[in-house]
Amino acid sequence: MKVIIDFDGTLTAEETQTEALAEMSLDTLATDIIGVGRQQLAADYATTRRRLLSQPDHYWWEVNGLIASYCDEGAFILNTTTLQVLLRENPTYLQAVTSAFAQAEYDPVVDCTIYLFHRHTAGLPLPFRPAAAHVLSTLLREPHRTPVVLTNSLGDKVRRHLAALELPGDVEVLGDTRQYQMDPRWAHRFAHPDLGEIQIWPVSETRAIDLRRPAYYGALTKASIEDPRLAVVADTLSLPGAVPLVMGIPFFLLRTPYTPEWCARIVEAHALGRVLPSLGDLPQALRELPPA
Ligand SMILES: [Mg+2]
């Protein structure tokens, strides 16, 4: 079985890095991209962040017009979404970002936040969660389980950090998987036991998770050809968790200080979902999966 483990927030204590990431992103925006006072920008960021958290089901990370993630699902996601809302709503900021990212792959605001994320997470000191080395070593030693590290970040950064753990073997890295790559024209549908063929999974009165993520679906499909038994482990739901669940792949949601209750509830309610109280619980939870 391939055990696909998310990197940021799952193997690492993302909650300890977010403040530094936000500070560095605001520095870059103020100085290199917008040309605005750093204090003004920081005040606008704080106001925007408070507003998002007061109505988290009204704000999301949007790509190609689709919801990639709700703003409150993770620490990095909240930072990214705050920046996106802030940059879209202020005409001066939007104009500066639009001219700085004129050749955008998605749109200037999304590209700008992806750029800030990659640029500044690359240099951050990395706090692995205490159980990370033990969990990866355990899985490397178990004959029927292969850990694979999943990341939206670039694979090189992750490989470099994993090397520091001095594991008993090499861990495969599935890098740049782009779980946020949303495509409104993608025709694929997923079979849902009650709802039939779906592209959007309604998970509560106020939230629905969009499944139109062809790049991530492709990465999971490729992995399942190499090994038909898969499991996915991650700290957030919409980006890494929903597609595996609707594909019939067991998904473990790691509970972190920032995990919202609604995500834990949806995972617990799904036959293939399970909430892990801590990363160290993973090897045992995998042993408890029903046989194929
Ligand atoms: Mg994560």
Residues whose N, C-alpha, C, O or C-beta is under 5 A from the ligand:
A	BS01	MG	D6 D8 G9 T10 D235 T236
